[in-house]
Amino acid sequence: MEKFRVKQSRTYHTWVTIEAETRSEAEQKYLEMLGNGEDYDFVSRQMGDVDETYTIYRTLENGRNVTW
């Protein structure tokens, strides 16, 4: 049996709106969102426009991957 590896790539862009008095405060709030996972929830709701591709590679005995 041969081994195969699949390389999966996703590209997406989202916008997060943060209310703050200053840029520094907005950055701090955003970093808090990153830390507690709130940004992931926000992005997940917007994922309708995602470019997703995959490539299947054959794994050789020496560990190298090749496409055909």
DAHUJO-V202668 format. One record per run of one state. SS is the DSSP state (alpha for helix, beta for strand, coil for the rest). FROM is the first residue (numbers start at 1). LEN is the number of residues. Records with the same first field share a line. If there is no record, write none. Layout:
# DAHUJO-V202668
SS: FROM-LEN + FROM-LEN
This chain:
# DAHUJO-V202668
coil: 1-2 + 12-11 + 37-1 + 46-5 + 60-5 + 67-2
beta: 3-9 + 51-9 + 65-2
alpha: 23-14 + 38-8
